[in-house]
Amino acid sequence: MNHTRLTRGLQLVLVVALVATVAHACSVPVFRYALERWQADPYEVFIFHEGPLAPDQQAQVDRLKRGGQAGKTFANVRMRTCDLADNPDPDLLQLWKAQKSETLPWMVVHYPVASRNPTPVWKGTLEEHRVSGLLGSPLRKTISTSLLKGHTAVWVLLESGDKAADDAAETILKARLAYLEKTLKLPEISEEDIAQGLVLIDPDDLKLKFSLHRLARTDPAEQMFFEMLLSSEDDLRRDKLPLAFPIFGRGRALYALMGKGINNETIDQAGTDLTGPCTCTIKEQNPGIDMLMPVNWDDLVQKSPEAEKPLPPLVGLTGFDEQDDPASEKPGGPAAGADNGPTSENADPATLATPATTATTATPATTATIGAIPGGDTSTATPADEQGDSPIKWVLWAVLVVGVLGIGTWSLVGRKG
């Protein structure tokens, strides 16, 4: 019937207009947008014990709380204790049984729920040097310092132990990264994006800069960082090969290049991915996994006078099916016995973070044993100012309204016909 064809035509117009409205990509480079906007997701730490902890053991647990070292250094970590002698949560009990250990107290470290990586980062006895290694390391401090200075990415070469292979990989990386610094071009940031506050520094201050650091697998100070990198993908332990990780934003590892995969083509692709314009979809729809970093990013990221402008909605078309319901609270969600990460309430007043421009919402857990600590990152805001709205935007909204009214009208005509 004619009215059916017309209805479908109007539906197509509506979809096209909707895509044009919500799929508008911002022109800010990915690495800079990630540094300014993408909050680091929290790692999950579970401490299993039976009965009261000894004073020295309790001291280590306290370091992982909001009022302890973790909170005061703004480390992206959440901790929960489980007393096996006091009616433990069934899901936590299941996680404990999976450890196949009788040693207590026992610490298990998991990646952020938002990463959808069920592989444990590390598990073992609760000891001071393990907690210290988890909460920070010299190389992670160096990486965060470089990122805060505006480096595009900091590359970490995880050595295989084969000196010839590691040296060859370093040579390739150094040469190609130097080449990319000279040849890659940053996108020109649009006046509209600048007016809406999508970049917090003068666009002229953006720079292309890559740095490279080697990490030995035997370095005791970096063992936890080593484990975070090595378990970030499920096949990295299969062969003992050199691994290269570009780290950007607030300590996010993009992905790993392995062995012969460390070549000009793959390095170029990583450089292009990081310096291209951000599609502005939600963080979890982009590749990468956050590292645990004790950094007060919100306070330390360089800001311009435009920084206080609220963000416009930045959601890709795929973001419309995101759920707003809070995640389950078992076993890692906010509940009795859980520690919910650093807040300004418990932080050192000298290093309090400025309010973030994004709000954290819950992300569903992928396995019952890991739990569902909120880990997603969703940007919410209002337009920066009425004058900043593009005429094209109003035209698109007009098309949307006409499309909706048209569909309703033709649906009524169809029913009567």
RAMOZI-V138909 format. One record per helix or strand. SS is the DSSP state (a for helix, b for strand). FROM is the first residue (numbers start at 0). LEN is the number of residues. Records with the same first field share a line. If there is no record, write none. Layout:
SS = FROM-LEN / FROM-LEN
//
This chain:
a = 1-21 / 29-8 / 54-9 / 68-4 / 89-10 / 112-3 / 127-8 / 137-11 / 162-21 / 190-5 / 202-3 / 219-11 / 258-3 / 263-12 / 282-3 / 296-4 / 304-4 / 316-5 / 348-3 / 385-3 / 390-26
b = 28-1 / 42-7 / 74-1 / 76-7 / 105-5 / 119-6 / 152-6 / 209-6 / 242-6 / 251-7 / 276-1 / 288-2 / 293-1 / 337-2 / 358-3 / 375-3
//
